[in-house]
Amino acid sequence: MIKFFRKIRLNLLSESKFRKYLLYATGEILLVVIGILIALQINSWNDNRKAKIVENNFFANVLLDLEKDNEKLNYYNRFHQKRIQYLDTLLTYVRNPDRTMGIEKFGMYVEPLFYPVNATNYSTTFESAKSMGIFNNFREKDIIKELSQYYADFVLIENSFSTITRIVENQFEPMMQTLPKGYFTETTGALVINEEDVQKFYHKVSSIKDNRNITYDYDRILKTSSFESYLIGDMGRSYDAMGIIESRKSILNRLFERIKEHN
């Protein structure tokens, strides 16, 4: 083919048909330009196709992460709802001194308060894509921006939960240390909400017979003003946590729907 075009050029030049040669040369250049443009267009189409596949895979994996996140948020919500119920029960006995609670019931409602919850965030897909710098090729910039803000706001959950944990350790545990733990029974941990199995712990402790004949002065703790203050403070912090959880769930649901529409 190259020899054919070269032969034509030589014939045109040898016959002094310069004008025809110019027309021919122009046509040949146009063919080359058109070929380059077609090649560039094909490359661009391939690049866009590959970028779209990467973007779709990213959002598919993000949806899986958001589903996990939603399950965790539901757990956090149930955890704090139950915590508020237990705090409410204890506060009712604090403010009604004529009512007798009994050490076993006291133990069942107090033990769940020893267990705060740890904040877990499922952001692996987002952080991995961010570190690889692939967001620049994505079309859905607004969704990426919302996702970025959603994951950045996880610190609100962390701060809320860590505050409860810190106060449990610094205020509640020292207060309860004055009461011997011999009141544990097999049902003491029945109301505890925890992702790990803690029942074996209570069964083990209660299986060791206590021969001390201790009188468990739990009523003294119920009558202290510091215990009432703690219950009210814990309840307030639990309500604050639930507010943050509900707000995050609302944002998550909106993101989930937007990403499903994109895919």
C-alpha positions in Angstrom: 0.0 0.0 0.0 2.9 2.4 0.9 4.6 1.6 -2.4 1.4 2.2 -4.3 1.0 5.8 -2.8 4.7 6.5 -3.4 4.3 5.4 -7.0 1.4 7.8 -7.5 3.4 10.7 -6.0 6.3 10.0 -8.3 4.2 9.8 -11.3 2.5 13.1 -10.5 5.7 14.9 -9.9 7.4 13.4 -13.0 4.5 14.5 -15.2 4.7 18.0 -13.8 1.2 17.8 -12.5 2.0 19.8 -9.4 -1.5 21.0 -8.7 -2.9 17.4 -8.8 0.0 16.4 -6.5 -1.0 19.1 -4.0 -4.6 17.9 -4.0 -3.4 14.3 -3.6 -1.0 15.3 -0.8 -3.8 17.2 1.0 -6.1 14.3 0.7 -3.4 12.0 2.1 -2.8 14.3 5.0 -6.6 14.4 5.7 -6.7 10.6 5.7 -3.9 10.5 8.2 -5.5 13.1 10.4 -8.9 11.3 10.3 -7.1 8.1 11.2 -5.5 9.7 14.2 -8.8 11.3 15.3 -10.5 7.9 15.0 -7.8 6.2 17.0 -7.9 8.9 19.7 -11.7 8.6 19.8 -11.5 4.8 20.2 -8.9 5.3 23.0 -11.1 7.9 24.7 -14.1 5.6 24.4 -12.1 2.7 25.9 -10.8 4.9 28.7 -14.3 6.1 29.5 -15.6 2.5 29.4 -12.9 1.4 31.8 -13.5 4.4 34.1 -17.2 3.6 34.2 -16.6 0.0 35.1 -14.3 1.1 37.9 -16.9 3.7 39.1 -19.7 1.1 39.0 -17.6 -1.4 40.9 -16.7 1.2 43.5 -20.4 2.2 44.1 -21.4 -1.5 44.3 -18.9 -2.1 47.0 -19.9 1.2 48.8 -23.5 -0.1 48.9 -22.3 -3.2 50.7 -20.3 -1.1 53.2 -23.4 1.1 53.8 -25.5 -2.0 54.4 -23.1 -3.1 57.1 -23.0 0.5 58.5 -26.8 0.5 58.6 -26.9 -2.8 60.6 -24.4 -1.4 63.0 -26.3 1.8 63.4 -29.5 -0.2 64.1 -27.5 -2.1 66.8 -26.3 1.2 68.3 -29.8 2.5 68.4 -31.2 -0.6 70.2 -28.3 -0.5 72.6 -29.0 3.0 73.7 -32.8 2.5 73.8 -32.3 -0.4 76.2 -29.7 1.6 78.2 -32.3 4.4 78.7 -34.9 1.8 79.8 -32.5 0.4 82.5 -31.6 3.9 83.6 -35.3 4.8 83.8 -36.0 1.8 86.0 -33.1 2.5 88.4 -34.1 6.2 88.6 -37.7 5.2 89.4 -36.4 3.2 92.5 -34.1 6.1 93.5 -37.0 8.5 93.6 -39.4 6.1 95.2 -37.5 4.9 98.4 -40.5 3.0 99.7 -40.2 0.5 96.8 -38.0 -2.4 97.4 -35.8 -3.5 94.5 -33.9 -6.4 95.8 -30.2 -7.2 95.2 -30.8 -9.5 92.2 -33.0 -7.1 90.3 -30.5 -4.3 91.2 -27.7 -6.4 89.8 -29.6 -7.1 86.6 -30.2 -3.4 85.9 -26.8 -2.2 87.0 -24.6 -4.6 85.1 -25.6 -3.4 81.6 -24.4 0.1 82.6 -20.8 -1.3 82.8 -20.8 -2.0 79.1 -20.4 1.0 76.7 -20.4 0.4 73.0 -17.4 0.7 70.6 -17.8 2.8 67.4 -17.2 0.8 64.1 -17.1 2.4 60.7 -17.1 0.5 57.4 -15.2 2.9 55.1 -12.6 0.5 53.6 -13.9 0.9 50.0 -14.0 4.7 50.1 -10.6 5.1 51.8 -9.0 2.7 49.4 -10.3 4.5 46.4 -9.3 7.8 47.9 -5.8 6.7 48.5 -5.5 5.4 44.9 -6.7 8.8 43.5 -9.4 7.4 41.2 -12.1 9.9 42.1 -10.9 12.3 39.5 -12.2 10.0 36.7 -15.7 9.6 38.3 -18.7 11.3 36.9 -20.8 11.4 40.1 -18.7 14.1 41.9 -21.7 15.2 44.1 -22.1 11.7 45.5 -18.4 11.4 46.2 -18.6 14.7 48.0 -21.5 13.5 50.2 -19.7 10.2 50.9 -16.6 12.1 52.0 -18.7 14.2 54.4 -20.5 11.2 55.7 -17.3 9.3 56.6 -15.7 12.5 58.0 -18.7 12.9 60.3 -18.1 9.5 61.9 -16.1 11.4 64.4 -19.4 12.5 66.0 -20.3 8.9 66.7 -16.8 8.3 68.1 -16.8 11.3 70.3 -20.3 10.5 71.7 -19.4 6.9 72.5 -16.0 7.7 73.9 -17.5 10.2 76.3 -19.9 7.6 77.7 -17.0 5.1 78.0 -14.8 7.6 79.8 -17.6 8.5 82.3 -18.4 4.9 82.9 -14.7 4.3 83.8 -14.2 7.4 85.8 -17.5 7.8 87.7 -19.7 4.7 87.5 -17.1 2.0 88.1 -15.5 3.7 91.2 -19.0 4.2 92.6 -19.9 0.5 92.2 -16.6 -0.8 93.6 -18.0 -0.1 97.1 -20.4 -3.0 96.5 -19.0 -6.6 96.6 -19.6 -8.6 93.5 -20.9 -11.7 95.4 -24.4 -10.8 94.3 -23.7 -12.2 90.8 -26.1 -15.0 89.8 -26.6 -16.8 86.5 -29.2 -14.2 85.5 -27.2 -11.1 86.6 -26.1 -10.5 83.0 -29.4 -11.4 81.4 -30.1 -7.7 80.3 -26.5 -6.9 79.2 -26.4 -5.9 75.5 -23.0 -6.7 74.0 -21.7 -7.9 70.7 -19.5 -10.5 72.5 -20.9 -13.3 74.7 -20.6 -12.2 78.3 -23.0 -14.8 79.8 -20.2 -17.3 80.3 -18.5 -14.7 82.5 -21.5 -14.3 84.8 -22.1 -18.0 84.9 -18.5 -18.6 85.9 -18.4 -16.0 88.7 -21.7 -17.1 90.1 -20.6 -20.8 90.1 -18.0 -20.0 92.7 -19.8 -20.3 96.0 -19.6 -17.3 98.3 -19.5 -18.3 101.9 -19.0 -14.8 103.4 -22.6 -14.1 104.3 -22.2 -10.5 103.1 -25.1 -8.1 103.3 -25.2 -6.2 100.1 -26.0 -2.6 100.9 -27.2 -1.7 97.4 -29.9 0.5 99.0 -27.2 2.8 100.2 -26.0 3.4 96.6 -29.6 4.0 95.5 -30.0 6.8 98.1 -26.8 8.7 97.2 -27.2 11.9 95.2 -24.2 11.1 93.1 -25.9 7.9 91.9 -29.0 9.9 90.9 -26.8 12.4 89.1 -25.0 9.7 87.3 -28.2 8.1 86.1 -29.6 11.4 84.8 -26.3 12.2 83.1 -26.0 8.8 81.5 -29.6 9.1 80.2 -28.8 12.5 78.7 -25.7 11.2 77.0 -27.6 8.2 75.7 -30.3 10.4 74.2 -27.6 12.6 72.6 -26.0 9.5 71.1 -29.4 8.4 69.7 -29.9 11.8 68.1 -26.5 11.5 66.3 -27.3 7.9 65.3 -30.7 8.9 63.8 -29.1 11.8 61.9 -26.4 9.5 60.5 -29.0 6.9 59.5 -31.0 9.6 57.6 -27.9 10.6 55.6 -27.0 7.0 55.0 -30.5 6.2 53.6 -30.3 9.2 51.3 -26.9 8.2 50.0 -28.0 4.6 49.6 -30.9 5.7 47.3 -28.8 8.0 45.3 -26.1 5.4 44.6 -28.8 2.8 43.7 -30.2 5.2 41.1 -26.7 5.8 39.7 -26.1 2.0 39.4 
